[in-house]
Amino acid sequence: MALLDRIKKIFKQNSPEVAKVVGHIAADVAKESAEVVEQAKKTVAEATKKAEAVATKTVRTSEKVATKAIKTGEKVASSAVKTASKTAQAATKTAATKVAKATAAKPAAKSAAKPAAKPAAAKATAAKKPAAKTAAAKPAAKTAAAKAPAAKKPATAKTTAAKKPAAPKA
């Protein structure tokens, strides 16, 4: 028992010192814990700022891409509208030209057909007259017949153009 008494005596003598050391250790641990907490707060704040910067950059980039896509779409749509407009105008002009040609060809065909019909009528009347009179009529009929084929050729070309169906109105 003497041993236990001796340990108690040493402990009583050293206990205030041990308590002081334990108190200092606890204070150091508390101070270190506070520093760790502050460092953690700073790290979290920095990480948050970096995350916000990355998110902001991503949003800006996506906005630029979206804006560029919209502009490209607008250009394509505008180009398509212009092309369609030009095509419609060209079709309208073509149709108008065909209608005008067809309209102009009808009176020309009629007027070309009339002179061709007159020499034929002259030949018919010349054939009905007696031989004496037909001799004098033959040179006139020949000149009329010579003129008739020249008149018939443009007339056939014009009537062929007139026979074509007119383009539908746009």
Helices and strands as residue ranges (DSSP letters): H 2-128, H 131-163
